[in-house]
Amino acid sequence: ASVAKTKAPPAESQGDGALDGLLDLRIASILTARYVDLKLADFWGSAILILQAPLIGFFLSLAFDGQSDGDRGFQFVLAMVAVWLGTFSGCREVVKERLIFLRERRAGVSVRAYLLSKVGVLAFVSAIQCLLLLIMVRRTVDFDSSLPLVFLLLLLTTLSANALGLMLSSMVKSQNSLIASVPIVLIPQLIFSDVLLPNPGQLVENIELGMMASWAYDVLHELPKSEPMWGTIALSCVVLVGMQFAMLLASGIFLRAQDE
């Protein structure tokens, strides 16, 4: 049932406290429940979304059989897979229900509550994807890194990519436009990397700073070392979190613009 059919009581009578009023947690929880129901109803679509992670992990296990996670090529591919999974998980989630969103906006549903509902469910899906990916890769690749830390890094990268997907989905008004825009943001993640461009010029280095795959790679490159540079790891993680929040903020701006 659409949230648009339920009128929220006035703010002064809700009694949910300042935090509930600030973050619209009540409406977000309703939207989250509906979003979960939609995911469960689309069983095959949700299954394919989740099962692509172990399938890609199986391909990685074949390609890097017998190698260690210290291999630079493996590290970069693993970072790219996390970006890929996260972007594709989030990129259709707004544009496919654009008319529903606009109707609910007219009923008073906030953009913040709407995005919160998306982020929560996508985070759960991403955690399952990253876990299944690591289980498959671990079969043939020797990890010198701490597996829990690798999982957390992959999850953080995937969550940032979720935000990228949501931003793309908020920018466009049709799924055809979305299909055209996804490669535009993913291909630069592949091109602008230390692995493919070991001696980049200043301009390319500046572009690399905006590539989440490059920051994730930096962490994966440090973790297998006997004495990893924790400052580099912390900085990369902070940047990934910052990217996530920046893209969620941009998503909100684009969604508000659709009201006009």
C-alpha positions as CSV (number, residue, x, y, z in Angstrom):
1,A,0.0,0.0,0.0
2,S,1.3,3.4,-0.9
3,V,2.3,5.7,2.0
4,A,0.5,8.4,0.1
5,K,-2.8,7.0,1.3
6,T,-1.8,7.5,5.0
7,K,-1.8,11.0,6.3
8,A,0.7,11.6,9.1
9,P,-0.5,13.4,12.2
10,P,0.7,16.9,12.9
11,A,4.3,17.1,14.2
12,E,3.3,18.4,17.6
13,S,1.0,15.4,18.2
14,Q,3.2,12.6,17.1
15,G,5.2,12.5,20.3
16,D,8.0,10.6,18.7
17,G,10.8,12.8,20.0
18,A,13.2,15.2,18.2
19,L,15.1,12.4,16.6
20,D,12.0,10.8,15.0
21,G,10.9,14.2,13.8
22,L,14.4,15.0,12.4
23,L,15.0,11.8,10.5
24,D,11.4,10.9,9.7
25,L,12.1,7.5,11.1
26,R,8.4,6.5,11.4
27,I,7.8,7.1,7.6
28,A,11.1,5.6,6.8
29,S,10.2,2.4,8.6
30,I,6.9,2.2,6.7
31,L,8.7,2.7,3.4
32,T,11.3,0.1,4.4
33,A,8.7,-2.5,5.1
34,R,7.1,-1.8,1.8
35,Y,10.4,-2.0,0.0
36,V,11.2,-5.3,1.6
37,D,7.8,-6.6,0.5
38,L,8.5,-5.6,-3.0
39,K,11.9,-7.3,-3.0
40,L,10.4,-10.5,-1.7
41,A,7.6,-10.3,-4.2
42,D,10.1,-10.1,-7.0
43,F,11.8,-13.3,-6.0
44,W,13.8,-14.0,-9.2
45,G,14.9,-10.4,-9.5
46,S,16.2,-10.3,-5.9
47,A,17.8,-13.8,-6.3
48,I,19.7,-12.7,-9.4
49,L,20.8,-9.5,-7.6
50,I,22.3,-11.5,-4.8
51,L,23.6,-14.5,-6.7
52,Q,25.6,-12.4,-9.1
53,A,28.1,-11.9,-6.2
54,P,29.0,-15.6,-5.7
55,L,29.0,-16.1,-9.5
56,I,31.5,-13.3,-9.9
57,G,33.4,-14.7,-7.0
58,F,33.6,-18.1,-8.7
59,F,35.0,-16.4,-11.8
60,L,37.6,-14.7,-9.7
61,S,38.5,-17.9,-8.0
62,L,39.2,-19.5,-11.4
63,A,41.2,-16.5,-12.7
64,F,43.4,-16.1,-9.6
65,D,43.6,-19.8,-8.6
66,G,46.6,-20.4,-6.3
67,Q,47.5,-16.8,-6.0
68,S,47.5,-14.6,-2.9
69,D,45.6,-11.5,-2.1
70,G,48.8,-9.6,-2.4
71,D,48.5,-9.7,-6.2
72,R,47.9,-6.2,-7.4
73,G,45.6,-7.3,-10.3
74,F,43.5,-9.3,-7.9
75,Q,43.2,-6.4,-5.5
76,F,42.1,-4.0,-8.2
77,V,39.6,-6.5,-9.7
78,L,38.1,-7.1,-6.2
79,A,37.7,-3.4,-5.6
80,M,36.1,-3.0,-9.0
81,V,33.7,-5.8,-8.3
82,A,32.6,-4.1,-5.1
83,V,31.9,-0.9,-7.0
84,W,30.1,-2.8,-9.7
85,L,27.8,-4.7,-7.3
86,G,26.9,-1.6,-5.3
87,T,26.2,0.6,-8.3
88,F,24.0,-2.0,-10.0
89,S,22.1,-2.7,-6.8
90,G,21.1,0.9,-6.4
91,C,20.8,2.3,-9.9
92,R,17.2,1.2,-10.6
93,E,15.7,1.7,-7.2
94,V,14.4,5.3,-7.7
95,V,13.7,5.6,-11.4
96,K,11.6,2.5,-11.6
97,E,9.1,3.9,-9.1
98,R,9.4,7.6,-10.0
99,L,5.6,8.1,-10.3
100,I,5.0,6.5,-6.9
101,F,7.6,8.8,-5.4
102,L,6.1,11.9,-6.9
103,R,2.6,10.9,-5.6
104,E,4.0,10.3,-2.1
105,R,5.9,13.6,-2.1
106,R,2.6,15.4,-2.7
107,A,1.2,13.6,0.4
108,G,4.1,14.9,2.5
109,V,6.6,12.1,2.4
110,S,10.1,13.6,2.8
111,V,13.0,12.8,0.6
112,R,15.1,12.0,3.6
113,A,12.7,9.2,4.7
114,Y,12.5,7.9,1.2
115,L,16.3,7.6,0.9
116,L,16.7,6.1,4.4
117,S,14.4,3.3,3.4
118,K,16.5,2.6,0.3
119,V,19.8,2.8,2.1
120,G,18.8,0.4,4.8
121,V,17.6,-2.4,2.6
122,L,20.5,-2.0,0.1
123,A,23.0,-2.2,3.0
124,F,21.5,-5.6,4.0
125,V,21.7,-6.8,0.4
126,S,25.3,-5.5,0.1
127,A,26.4,-7.3,3.2
128,I,25.1,-10.6,1.8
129,Q,26.7,-10.0,-1.5
130,C,30.1,-9.2,0.0
131,L,30.0,-12.3,2.3
132,L,29.1,-14.6,-0.6
133,L,31.8,-13.0,-2.8
134,L,34.5,-13.6,-0.2
135,I,33.4,-17.2,0.5
136,M,33.7,-18.1,-3.2
137,V,37.1,-16.2,-3.7
138,R,38.5,-17.7,-0.5
139,R,38.3,-21.2,-1.9
140,T,41.3,-20.7,-4.2
141,V,43.0,-17.5,-3.2
142,D,45.3,-17.4,-0.2
143,F,44.6,-14.4,2.1
144,D,47.3,-12.8,4.1
145,S,44.9,-10.0,5.0
146,S,42.4,-10.2,7.9
147,L,39.2,-11.6,6.2
148,P,36.9,-9.5,8.6
149,L,38.8,-6.4,7.5
150,V,38.5,-7.3,3.9
151,F,34.8,-7.9,4.3
152,L,34.3,-4.5,6.0
153,L,36.3,-2.7,3.3
154,L,34.3,-4.4,0.5
155,L,31.0,-3.6,2.4
156,L,32.1,0.1,2.8
157,T,32.9,0.3,-0.9
158,T,29.7,-1.4,-1.9
159,L,27.7,1.0,0.3
160,S,29.4,4.0,-1.3
161,A,28.6,2.5,-4.7
162,N,25.0,2.0,-3.6
163,A,24.9,5.8,-3.1
164,L,26.3,6.3,-6.6
165,G,23.6,4.1,-8.0
166,L,20.9,6.0,-6.1
167,M,22.3,9.3,-7.3
168,L,22.2,8.1,-10.9
169,S,18.7,6.8,-10.4
170,S,17.6,10.2,-9.0
171,M,19.1,12.1,-11.8
172,V,17.3,10.5,-14.7
173,K,13.6,10.2,-15.6
174,S,13.6,7.0,-17.5
175,Q,15.3,3.6,-17.4
176,N,16.7,4.1,-20.9
177,S,18.6,7.2,-19.7
178,L,19.8,5.2,-16.8
179,I,21.2,2.4,-18.9
180,A,23.2,5.0,-20.9
181,S,24.6,6.7,-17.8
182,V,25.8,3.7,-15.8
183,P,28.8,2.8,-18.1
184,I,29.8,6.5,-18.1
185,V,30.5,6.4,-14.3
186,L,31.8,2.8,-14.1
187,I,34.3,2.8,-17.0
188,P,36.4,5.7,-15.5
189,Q,36.7,3.6,-12.3
190,L,38.4,1.0,-14.4
191,I,40.6,3.3,-16.5
192,F,41.9,5.7,-13.8
193,S,43.8,3.4,-11.5
194,D,47.4,2.9,-10.4
195,V,47.3,-0.6,-11.8
196,L,46.6,0.4,-15.4
197,L,48.4,3.8,-15.1
198,P,51.4,3.3,-12.9
199,N,53.0,6.7,-13.9
200,P,50.1,9.1,-14.3
201,G,50.3,12.8,-15.0
202,Q,49.0,15.3,-12.6
203,L,45.6,15.6,-14.3
204,V,45.1,11.8,-14.2
205,E,46.2,11.7,-10.5
206,N,43.5,14.4,-9.7
207,I,40.9,12.3,-11.5
208,E,41.9,9.2,-9.6
209,L,41.0,11.0,-6.4
210,G,37.4,10.9,-7.4
211,M,37.4,7.1,-8.1
212,M,36.1,5.0,-5.2
213,A,37.7,1.9,-6.8
214,S,41.1,3.6,-6.5
215,W,40.6,4.3,-2.7
216,A,39.3,0.8,-2.1
217,Y,42.3,-0.6,-4.0
218,D,44.6,1.4,-1.7
219,V,43.2,-0.4,1.3
220,L,43.3,-3.8,-0.3
221,H,46.9,-3.1,-1.2
222,E,47.9,-2.3,2.3
223,L,46.1,-5.0,4.3
224,P,48.3,-8.0,3.2
225,K,51.5,-6.3,4.3
226,S,53.2,-7.3,7.5
227,E,53.2,-3.7,8.6
228,P,50.3,-2.0,6.8
229,M,50.1,1.8,6.8
230,W,47.0,2.3,9.0
231,G,47.0,6.0,8.3
232,T,46.5,5.3,4.6
233,I,43.8,2.7,5.4
234,A,42.0,5.1,7.7
235,L,42.2,8.0,5.1
236,S,40.8,5.8,2.3
237,C,37.9,4.6,4.5
238,V,37.1,8.2,5.5
239,V,37.1,9.2,1.9
240,L,34.7,6.4,0.9
241,V,32.3,7.3,3.7
242,G,32.5,11.0,2.6
243,M,31.8,9.9,-1.0
244,Q,28.7,8.0,0.2
245,F,27.3,10.9,2.1
246,A,28.1,13.4,-0.7
247,M,26.3,11.2,-3.2
248,L,23.3,10.7,-0.9
249,L,23.1,14.4,-0.5
250,A,23.2,14.9,-4.3
251,S,20.5,12.2,-4.6
252,G,18.3,14.2,-2.2
253,I,18.9,17.4,-4.2
254,F,18.0,15.7,-7.5
255,L,14.9,14.2,-6.0
256,R,13.7,17.5,-4.7
257,A,14.2,19.0,-8.1
258,Q,11.7,16.5,-9.5
259,D,9.0,18.2,-7.5
260,E,9.4,21.4,-9.5
